[in-house]
């Protein structure tokens, strides 16, 4: 089989897969870009201040992800409670810690401001390993970097779940109006 024949065969497979996926009702969540119902719904999510440095980081990351289409009149409120934990894992013979684990967990609720209904009550979390080195400054810097990365990861997970919830709500409203 020549390279040209392989390319033609590969293109055929790709087209077939695209047809199969479209037949099952799969569609992009953000179809329509910033004007899509999901993007507009995310823009209408208000994120109140979250206490602590971890809260400041998570709130900033959430706003970056939720307000891609700009900000809209708030229709939803996202209440977030965080639990940031740093635990020692590796203990050496002289009882010093050689490895730490930073855990960031979030419990959040998406609330419809008009009705007060809780649309989503969920958790998200992630953790990171940190090597404890002889330099205290380097260890503190690694702990802070881990927190910054965890805040972004947790915000990503929350934003995806919120988008899915708003998409399902939009579908339910559309189905009810038929």
LODREN-88768 format. One record per residue: residue in three letters; z, y, x of N, C-alpha, C, O in turn. Coordinates in nm, 2 decimals. Last residue first. Example, Ala and Ser with C-alpha at 12.3 -4.5 7.8 and 13.67 -1.06 7.14 Angstrom:
(SER (0.71 -0.22 1.28) (0.71 -0.11 1.37) (0.79 0.00 1.29) (0.80 0.11 1.34))
(ALA (0.78 -0.57 1.32) (0.78 -0.45 1.23) (0.78 -0.33 1.32) (0.85 -0.33 1.42))
//
This chain:
(UNK (2.42 2.33 -4.10) (2.29 2.27 -4.15) (2.30 2.23 -4.29) (2.20 2.18 -4.35))
(UNK (2.66 2.40 -4.01) (2.58 2.51 -4.08) (2.45 2.45 -4.14) (2.38 2.52 -4.20))
(UNK (2.76 2.19 -3.88) (2.82 2.22 -4.00) (2.74 2.32 -4.08) (2.75 2.33 -4.21))
(UNK (2.61 2.19 -3.64) (2.59 2.08 -3.74) (2.65 2.11 -3.87) (2.59 2.07 -3.98))
(UNK (2.70 2.43 -3.52) (2.56 2.42 -3.56) (2.54 2.31 -3.66) (2.46 2.32 -3.76))
(UNK (2.97 2.35 -3.48) (2.94 2.47 -3.57) (2.80 2.46 -3.62) (2.77 2.49 -3.73))
(UNK (2.93 2.14 -3.30) (3.00 2.12 -3.43) (2.97 2.23 -3.53) (2.95 2.20 -3.65))
(UNK (2.81 2.28 -3.09) (2.73 2.17 -3.16) (2.80 2.15 -3.29) (2.72 2.13 -3.39))
(UNK (3.02 2.44 -3.01) (2.90 2.50 -3.06) (2.81 2.40 -3.13) (2.75 2.44 -3.24))
(UNK (3.20 2.25 -2.93) (3.24 2.33 -3.04) (3.11 2.40 -3.10) (3.10 2.41 -3.22))
(UNK (3.07 2.14 -2.71) (3.09 2.06 -2.83) (3.13 2.14 -2.95) (3.09 2.11 -3.06))
(UNK (3.07 2.37 -2.55) (2.95 2.31 -2.59) (2.96 2.23 -2.71) (2.89 2.23 -2.81))
(UNK (3.35 2.40 -2.51) (3.28 2.51 -2.58) (3.14 2.46 -2.63) (3.10 2.49 -2.73))
(UNK (3.40 2.16 -2.36) (3.47 2.19 -2.49) (3.39 2.29 -2.57) (3.37 2.28 -2.69))
(UNK (3.24 2.21 -2.13) (3.21 2.09 -2.22) (3.28 2.11 -2.36) (3.21 2.08 -2.46))
(UNK (3.37 2.44 -2.03) (3.23 2.44 -2.07) (3.19 2.33 -2.16) (3.12 2.35 -2.26))
(UNK (3.62 2.32 -1.97) (3.61 2.43 -2.07) (3.47 2.44 -2.12) (3.45 2.46 -2.24))
(UNK (3.54 2.14 -1.77) (3.60 2.09 -1.89) (3.60 2.20 -2.00) (3.58 2.16 -2.12))
(UNK (3.45 2.32 -1.57) (3.36 2.22 -1.63) (3.41 2.17 -1.76) (3.34 2.16 -1.86))
(UNK (3.68 2.47 -1.52) (3.56 2.54 -1.58) (3.47 2.44 -1.64) (3.41 2.46 -1.74))
(UNK (3.85 2.28 -1.40) (3.88 2.34 -1.53) (3.76 2.40 -1.60) (3.74 2.39 -1.72))
(UNK (3.71 2.22 -1.17) (3.73 2.11 -1.27) (3.77 2.17 -1.40) (3.72 2.12 -1.51))
(UNK (3.71 2.47 -1.04) (3.58 2.40 -1.08) (3.60 2.30 -1.19) (3.53 2.30 -1.28))
(UNK (3.98 2.51 -1.01) (3.91 2.60 -1.09) (3.78 2.54 -1.13) (3.74 2.55 -1.25))
(UNK (4.03 2.30 -0.82) (4.09 2.30 -0.95) (4.02 2.39 -1.05) (4.00 2.35 -1.16))
(UNK (3.87 2.41 -0.60) (3.85 2.28 -0.66) (3.90 2.26 -0.80) (3.84 2.21 -0.89))
(UNK (4.00 2.65 -0.55) (3.86 2.65 -0.59) (3.82 2.52 -0.66) (3.75 2.52 -0.76))
(UNK (4.25 2.56 -0.48) (4.24 2.65 -0.59) (4.10 2.65 -0.64) (4.07 2.65 -0.76))
(UNK (4.19 2.41 -0.25) (4.24 2.34 -0.37) (4.23 2.43 -0.49) (4.19 2.38 -0.60))
(UNK (4.12 2.62 -0.07) (4.02 2.52 -0.11) (4.06 2.44 -0.24) (3.98 2.42 -0.32))
(UNK (4.37 2.75 -0.05) (4.25 2.82 -0.10) (4.14 2.72 -0.15) (4.08 2.75 -0.25))
(UNK (4.53 2.54 0.05) (4.56 2.60 -0.08) (4.44 2.67 -0.14) (4.41 2.66 -0.26))
(UNK (4.41 2.51 0.30) (4.42 2.39 0.20) (4.44 2.45 0.06) (4.38 2.40 -0.03))
(UNK (4.48 2.75 0.41) (4.34 2.71 0.39) (4.33 2.60 0.29) (4.24 2.60 0.20))
(UNK (4.75 2.72 0.43) (4.69 2.83 0.35) (4.55 2.80 0.32) (4.50 2.82 0.20))
(UNK (4.78 2.51 0.61) (4.84 2.50 0.47) (4.77 2.60 0.38) (4.74 2.57 0.26))
(UNK (4.66 2.62 0.83) (4.59 2.50 0.77) (4.65 2.48 0.63) (4.57 2.45 0.54))
(UNK (4.84 2.82 0.89) (4.70 2.86 0.86) (4.63 2.74 0.79) (4.56 2.76 0.69))
(UNK (5.06 2.66 0.96) (5.07 2.75 0.84) (4.93 2.79 0.80) (4.90 2.80 0.68))
(UNK (4.96 2.54 1.19) (5.00 2.46 1.07) (5.00 2.54 0.95) (4.96 2.50 0.84))
(UNK (4.92 2.76 1.36) (4.80 2.67 1.32) (4.83 2.59 1.20) (4.75 2.57 1.11))
(UNK (5.18 2.84 1.39) (5.08 2.93 1.33) (4.96 2.85 1.28) (4.92 2.87 1.17))
(UNK (5.30 2.63 1.52) (5.35 2.66 1.39) (5.24 2.75 1.31) (5.22 2.73 1.19))
(UNK (5.15 2.40 1.72) (5.15 2.54 1.69) (5.19 2.56 1.54) (5.12 2.52 1.45))
(UNK (5.15 2.12 1.71) (5.26 2.19 1.78) (5.27 2.34 1.75) (5.37 2.40 1.77))
(UNK (5.05 2.03 1.37) (5.03 2.04 1.51) (5.15 2.11 1.58) (5.24 2.16 1.51))
(UNK (4.99 1.83 1.10) (5.09 1.92 1.16) (5.08 1.92 1.31) (5.10 1.81 1.37))
(UNK (4.71 1.81 0.90) (4.77 1.77 1.03) (4.87 1.87 1.07) (4.84 1.99 1.07))
(UNK (4.69 1.75 0.56) (4.70 1.86 0.66) (4.77 1.80 0.78) (4.87 1.73 0.77))
(UNK (4.50 1.67 0.27) (4.58 1.63 0.39) (4.58 1.73 0.49) (4.47 1.80 0.52))
(UNK (4.51 1.77 -0.07) (4.45 1.78 0.06) (4.55 1.74 0.17) (4.67 1.77 0.16))
(UNK (4.43 1.73 -0.42) (4.52 1.73 -0.31) (4.45 1.73 -0.18) (4.33 1.69 -0.17))
(UNK (4.42 1.84 -0.76) (4.36 1.79 -0.64) (4.46 1.80 -0.53) (4.56 1.87 -0.54))
(UNK (4.37 1.87 -1.12) (4.45 1.87 -0.99) (4.37 1.82 -0.88) (4.26 1.75 -0.89))
(UNK (4.43 1.94 -1.46) (4.34 1.93 -1.34) (4.42 1.93 -1.22) (4.52 2.00 -1.21))
(UNK (4.48 1.88 -1.80) (4.53 1.90 -1.67) (4.42 1.88 -1.57) (4.32 1.81 -1.60))
(UNK (4.47 2.03 -2.14) (4.43 1.93 -2.03) (4.50 1.97 -1.90) (4.57 2.07 -1.89))
(UNK (4.37 2.11 -2.43) (4.50 2.10 -2.37) (4.48 1.99 -2.26) (4.47 1.87 -2.29))
(UNK (4.16 2.31 -2.63) (4.17 2.22 -2.52) (4.31 2.22 -2.46) (4.36 2.33 -2.43))
(UNK (4.21 2.46 -2.85) (4.08 2.39 -2.84) (4.09 2.28 -2.74) (4.02 2.18 -2.75))
(UNK (4.45 2.55 -3.06) (4.44 2.51 -2.92) (4.31 2.42 -2.92) (4.31 2.31 -2.98))
(UNK (4.42 2.84 -3.27) (4.40 2.69 -3.25) (4.39 2.66 -3.10) (4.32 2.73 -3.03))
(UNK (4.42 3.10 -3.34) (4.54 3.05 -3.27) (4.53 2.90 -3.24) (4.63 2.84 -3.18))
(UNK (4.20 3.22 -3.45) (4.27 3.13 -3.53) (4.41 3.08 -3.47) (4.50 3.03 -3.54))
(UNK (4.11 3.40 -3.25) (4.10 3.43 -3.39) (4.19 3.35 -3.48) (4.26 3.40 -3.57))
(UNK (4.14 3.28 -3.00) (4.22 3.40 -3.03) (4.22 3.43 -3.18) (4.32 3.49 -3.23))
(UNK (4.18 2.96 -2.92) (4.09 3.04 -2.99) (4.18 3.16 -3.04) (4.28 3.15 -3.11))
(UNK (4.28 2.86 -2.59) (4.32 2.89 -2.73) (4.22 2.99 -2.79) (4.18 3.09 -2.73))
(UNK (4.32 2.61 -2.37) (4.22 2.70 -2.42) (4.25 2.73 -2.56) (4.25 2.64 -2.65))
(UNK (4.56 2.54 -2.13) (4.52 2.53 -2.27) (4.42 2.64 -2.30) (4.44 2.76 -2.26))
(UNK (4.66 2.34 -1.85) (4.60 2.45 -1.91) (4.56 2.43 -2.05) (4.54 2.31 -2.10))
(UNK (4.81 2.27 -1.55) (4.82 2.23 -1.70) (4.76 2.35 -1.77) (4.82 2.46 -1.75))
(UNK (4.73 2.16 -1.23) (4.72 2.27 -1.33) (4.73 2.21 -1.47) (4.67 2.11 -1.50))
(UNK (4.83 2.11 -0.90) (4.81 2.06 -1.03) (4.81 2.18 -1.13) (4.89 2.27 -1.11))
(UNK (4.80 2.05 -0.57) (4.79 2.16 -0.66) (4.75 2.10 -0.80) (4.64 2.04 -0.81))
(UNK (4.95 1.94 -0.28) (4.90 1.90 -0.41) (4.91 2.02 -0.50) (5.01 2.09 -0.51))
(UNK (4.92 1.86 0.06) (4.94 1.97 -0.04) (4.87 1.93 -0.17) (4.76 1.88 -0.17))
(UNK (5.08 1.67 0.29) (4.99 1.66 0.18) (5.02 1.78 0.09) (5.13 1.79 0.04))
(UNK (5.10 1.63 0.65) (5.15 1.68 0.52) (5.04 1.67 0.41) (4.92 1.65 0.44))
(UNK (5.21 1.48 0.95) (5.10 1.50 0.84) (5.17 1.54 0.72) (5.28 1.50 0.68))
(UNK (5.42 1.47 1.11) (5.29 1.48 1.17) (5.18 1.50 1.07) (5.07 1.54 1.11))
(UNK (5.76 1.57 1.14) (5.65 1.54 1.04) (5.51 1.56 1.12) (5.50 1.67 1.18))
(UNK (6.00 1.41 1.34) (5.92 1.52 1.31) (5.80 1.48 1.22) (5.76 1.36 1.23))
(UNK (6.16 1.20 1.43) (6.18 1.25 1.29) (6.11 1.38 1.26) (6.15 1.46 1.17))
(UNK (6.07 1.08 1.65) (6.17 1.18 1.67) (6.20 1.26 1.54) (6.25 1.37 1.54))
(UNK (5.86 0.91 1.56) (5.99 0.85 1.61) (6.10 0.95 1.62) (6.22 0.92 1.60))
(UNK (5.72 1.09 1.28) (5.72 1.03 1.41) (5.86 0.98 1.45) (5.95 0.99 1.37))
(UNK (5.58 1.06 0.96) (5.70 1.09 1.03) (5.70 1.01 1.17) (5.68 0.89 1.17))
(UNK (5.35 1.18 0.73) (5.37 1.10 0.86) (5.49 1.15 0.93) (5.51 1.27 0.96))
(UNK (5.42 1.35 0.50) (5.38 1.21 0.49) (5.41 1.14 0.62) (5.48 1.04 0.62))
(UNK (5.58 1.61 0.31) (5.56 1.54 0.44) (5.52 1.40 0.43) (5.58 1.33 0.35))
(UNK (5.43 1.81 0.07) (5.52 1.70 0.10) (5.48 1.65 0.24) (5.36 1.64 0.28))
(UNK (5.41 2.07 -0.15) (5.38 2.04 -0.01) (5.48 1.93 0.03) (5.60 1.96 0.03))
(UNK (5.27 2.18 -0.46) (5.37 2.10 -0.39) (5.32 2.07 -0.24) (5.20 2.03 -0.23))
(UNK (5.24 2.37 -0.74) (5.20 2.36 -0.60) (5.30 2.29 -0.52) (5.42 2.34 -0.51))
(UNK (5.15 2.38 -1.05) (5.25 2.32 -0.97) (5.19 2.30 -0.83) (5.10 2.22 -0.82))
(UNK (5.08 2.63 -1.31) (5.05 2.56 -1.18) (5.17 2.49 -1.12) (5.28 2.54 -1.14))
(UNK (4.94 2.69 -1.62) (5.06 2.67 -1.54) (5.03 2.58 -1.42) (4.97 2.48 -1.44))
(UNK (4.75 2.91 -1.82) (4.75 2.81 -1.70) (4.89 2.81 -1.64) (4.95 2.92 -1.62))
(UNK (4.55 2.97 -2.10) (4.69 2.98 -2.04) (4.70 2.87 -1.94) (4.67 2.75 -1.96))
(UNK (4.29 3.15 -2.19) (4.32 3.03 -2.11) (4.46 3.05 -2.05) (4.48 3.13 -1.96))
(UNK (4.16 3.25 -2.50) (4.26 3.28 -2.39) (4.28 3.15 -2.32) (4.30 3.04 -2.38))
(UNK (3.86 3.38 -2.65) (3.95 3.27 -2.61) (4.05 3.31 -2.50) (4.02 3.41 -2.43))
(UNK (3.73 3.60 -2.69) (3.74 3.52 -2.81) (3.84 3.40 -2.78) (3.89 3.34 -2.87))
(UNK (3.68 3.92 -2.55) (3.76 3.80 -2.55) (3.77 3.73 -2.68) (3.80 3.79 -2.78))
(UNK (3.36 4.03 -2.50) (3.48 4.05 -2.58) (3.56 3.92 -2.59) (3.50 3.82 -2.63))
(UNK (3.26 3.93 -2.17) (3.23 3.96 -2.31) (3.37 3.99 -2.38) (3.47 3.98 -2.32))
(UNK (3.13 3.97 -1.84) (3.24 3.96 -1.93) (3.20 4.00 -2.07) (3.12 4.09 -2.09))
(UNK (2.87 3.77 -1.69) (2.94 3.89 -1.72) (3.06 3.87 -1.81) (3.09 3.76 -1.85))
(UNK (2.80 3.51 -1.65) (2.71 3.59 -1.73) (2.77 3.73 -1.76) (2.72 3.80 -1.85))
(UNK (3.02 3.43 -1.50) (2.89 3.44 -1.43) (2.79 3.52 -1.52) (2.71 3.60 -1.46))
(UNK (3.29 3.39 -1.56) (3.22 3.52 -1.60) (3.09 3.54 -1.52) (3.06 3.65 -1.48))
(UNK (3.38 3.15 -1.47) (3.37 3.17 -1.61) (3.29 3.29 -1.65) (3.22 3.29 -1.75))
(UNK (3.39 3.16 -1.19) (3.31 3.06 -1.25) (3.29 3.08 -1.40) (3.18 3.05 -1.45))
(UNK (3.54 3.39 -1.13) (3.41 3.37 -1.06) (3.33 3.27 -1.14) (3.21 3.29 -1.15))
(UNK (3.77 3.32 -1.27) (3.69 3.43 -1.31) (3.55 3.43 -1.25) (3.46 3.46 -1.32))
(UNK (3.87 3.11 -1.11) (3.83 3.09 -1.25) (3.74 3.20 -1.30) (3.64 3.18 -1.37))
(UNK (3.93 3.24 -0.87) (3.82 3.13 -0.87) (3.77 3.11 -1.02) (3.65 3.09 -1.04))
(UNK (4.14 3.40 -0.97) (4.02 3.46 -0.91) (3.90 3.36 -0.91) (3.79 3.40 -0.94))
(UNK (4.32 3.20 -1.05) (4.27 3.30 -1.14) (4.14 3.36 -1.09) (4.04 3.37 -1.17))
(UNK (4.38 3.08 -0.80) (4.31 3.00 -0.91) (4.25 3.10 -1.01) (4.14 3.07 -1.06))
(UNK (4.50 3.29 -0.66) (4.38 3.23 -0.61) (4.30 3.15 -0.72) (4.18 3.16 -0.73))
(UNK (4.72 3.35 -0.82) (4.62 3.46 -0.79) (4.49 3.39 -0.74) (4.38 3.44 -0.78))
(UNK (4.85 3.11 -0.81) (4.80 3.16 -0.94) (4.69 3.26 -0.92) (4.59 3.26 -0.99))
(UNK (4.93 3.10 -0.54) (4.84 2.99 -0.59) (4.77 3.04 -0.72) (4.66 3.01 -0.75))
(UNK (5.10 3.32 -0.54) (4.98 3.32 -0.46) (4.88 3.22 -0.51) (4.76 3.25 -0.52))
(UNK (5.23 3.38 -0.88) (5.23 3.33 -0.74) (5.10 3.34 -0.67) (5.00 3.38 -0.73))
(UNK (5.13 3.35 -1.22) (5.23 3.38 -1.12) (5.20 3.31 -0.99) (5.15 3.20 -0.98))
(UNK (4.83 3.47 -1.35) (4.90 3.34 -1.32) (5.00 3.37 -1.21) (4.95 3.42 -1.11))
(UNK (4.71 3.68 -1.60) (4.76 3.66 -1.47) (4.84 3.53 -1.46) (4.91 3.50 -1.56))
(UNK (4.47 3.53 -1.84) (4.58 3.62 -1.80) (4.63 3.59 -1.66) (4.60 3.49 -1.60))
(UNK (4.14 3.52 -1.89) (4.24 3.45 -1.81) (4.35 3.55 -1.77) (4.33 3.63 -1.68))
(UNK (3.93 3.48 -2.17) (4.03 3.57 -2.10) (4.13 3.49 -2.02) (4.18 3.39 -2.07))
(UNK (3.61 3.40 -2.23) (3.74 3.34 -2.20) (3.82 3.44 -2.12) (3.78 3.49 -2.01))
(UNK (3.35 3.48 -2.26) (3.45 3.53 -2.36) (3.59 3.47 -2.34) (3.67 3.49 -2.43))
(UNK (3.20 3.35 -2.08) (3.22 3.49 -2.06) (3.33 3.55 -2.15) (3.39 3.65 -2.12))
(UNK (3.18 3.10 -2.21) (3.26 3.11 -2.09) (3.29 3.26 -2.06) (3.40 3.29 -2.01))
(UNK (3.00 3.18 -2.42) (3.14 3.13 -2.45) (3.23 3.14 -2.33) (3.34 3.19 -2.34))
(UNK (2.77 3.23 -2.27) (2.83 3.34 -2.34) (2.98 3.30 -2.38) (3.07 3.39 -2.39))
(UNK (2.72 2.98 -2.16) (2.75 3.09 -2.07) (2.82 3.20 -2.14) (2.91 3.27 -2.09))
(UNK (2.68 2.84 -2.41) (2.79 2.80 -2.32) (2.83 2.91 -2.22) (2.94 2.95 -2.21))
(UNK (2.45 2.96 -2.51) (2.58 2.97 -2.59) (2.70 2.93 -2.50) (2.80 2.99 -2.51))
(UNK (2.27 3.15 -2.26) (2.30 3.03 -2.34) (2.43 3.05 -2.41) (2.52 3.13 -2.37))
(UNK (2.21 3.36 -2.10) (2.20 3.39 -2.25) (2.24 3.26 -2.33) (2.25 3.27 -2.45))
(UNK (2.20 3.28 -1.85) (2.32 3.36 -1.89) (2.32 3.39 -2.03) (2.42 3.43 -2.09))
(UNK (2.02 2.98 -1.93) (2.08 3.07 -1.83) (2.20 3.15 -1.88) (2.28 3.10 -1.95))
(UNK (1.90 2.80 -2.08) (1.89 2.93 -2.13) (1.96 3.03 -2.04) (1.96 3.15 -2.06))
(UNK (2.13 2.54 -2.02) (1.99 2.57 -2.06) (1.98 2.71 -2.13) (2.06 2.74 -2.22))
(UNK (2.36 2.45 -1.92) (2.34 2.59 -1.91) (2.19 2.63 -1.94) (2.14 2.72 -1.89))
(UNK (2.35 2.18 -1.95) (2.45 2.25 -2.02) (2.42 2.40 -2.03) (2.45 2.46 -2.13))
(UNK (2.04 2.01 -2.02) (2.12 2.09 -1.93) (2.22 2.17 -2.01) (2.19 2.23 -2.11))
(UNK (2.05 1.71 -2.22) (2.00 1.84 -2.19) (2.09 1.92 -2.10) (2.21 1.89 -2.10))
(UNK (1.97 1.40 -2.35) (2.03 1.47 -2.24) (1.97 1.61 -2.22) (1.84 1.62 -2.22))
(UNK (1.85 1.25 -2.55) (1.92 1.37 -2.59) (1.99 1.44 -2.48) (2.06 1.54 -2.50))
(UNK (1.70 1.04 -2.47) (1.84 1.01 -2.51) (1.92 1.13 -2.55) (2.04 1.12 -2.57))
(UNK (1.46 1.15 -2.40) (1.46 1.08 -2.53) (1.61 1.05 -2.57) (1.64 1.04 -2.69))
(UNK (1.51 1.25 -2.15) (1.49 1.35 -2.26) (1.50 1.28 -2.40) (1.54 1.34 -2.49))
(UNK (1.52 1.01 -2.00) (1.64 1.10 -2.02) (1.62 1.20 -2.13) (1.72 1.23 -2.20))
(UNK (1.26 0.92 -2.03) (1.37 0.84 -2.08) (1.49 0.93 -2.10) (1.56 0.92 -2.21))
(UNK (1.11 1.13 -1.90) (1.09 1.10 -2.04) (1.21 1.02 -2.10) (1.25 1.05 -2.22))
(UNK (1.22 1.10 -1.64) (1.23 1.23 -1.71) (1.21 1.21 -1.86) (1.29 1.26 -1.95))
(UNK (1.13 0.84 -1.58) (1.27 0.87 -1.59) (1.30 1.00 -1.67) (1.39 1.01 -1.75))
(UNK (0.85 0.89 -1.57) (0.91 0.80 -1.67) (1.06 0.82 -1.68) (1.11 0.82 -1.80))
(UNK (0.83 1.07 -1.36) (0.79 1.11 -1.49) (0.85 1.02 -1.60) (0.90 1.07 -1.70))
(UNK (0.92 0.90 -1.15) (1.00 1.02 -1.18) (0.96 1.07 -1.32) (1.05 1.11 -1.40))
(UNK (0.72 0.71 -1.15) (0.86 0.67 -1.18) (0.94 0.79 -1.22) (1.02 0.78 -1.31))
(UNK (0.50 0.86 -1.08) (0.50 0.80 -1.21) (0.64 0.76 -1.25) (0.68 0.77 -1.37))
(UNK (0.57 0.94 -0.82) (0.56 1.04 -0.93) (0.56 0.98 -1.07) (0.62 1.04 -1.16))
(UNK (0.56 0.68 -0.70) (0.69 0.76 -0.71) (0.69 0.86 -0.82) (0.78 0.88 -0.89))
(UNK (0.29 0.63 -0.72) (0.38 0.54 -0.79) (0.52 0.61 -0.80) (0.58 0.60 -0.91))
(UNK (0.19 0.84 -0.55) (0.15 0.83 -0.69) (0.25 0.75 -0.77) (0.29 0.78 -0.89))
(UNK (0.31 0.76 -0.31) (0.35 0.89 -0.37) (0.31 0.89 -0.52) (0.39 0.94 -0.61))
(UNK (0.19 0.52 -0.27) (0.33 0.52 -0.29) (0.38 0.65 -0.36) (0.46 0.65 -0.44))
(UNK (-0.08 0.60 -0.23) (-0.04 0.51 -0.35) (0.11 0.51 -0.38) (0.15 0.51 -0.49))
(UNK (-0.05 0.74 0.01) (-0.09 0.81 -0.11) (-0.06 0.73 -0.24) (-0.02 0.79 -0.34))
(UNK (0.03 0.54 0.19) (0.12 0.65 0.15) (0.08 0.72 0.03) (0.17 0.76 -0.05))
(UNK (-0.09 0.22 0.06) (-0.10 0.34 0.14) (0.01 0.44 0.10) (0.07 0.43 0.00))
(UNK (0.00 -0.12 0.09) (0.00 0.00 0.00) (0.00 0.12 0.09) (0.08 0.13 0.18))
//
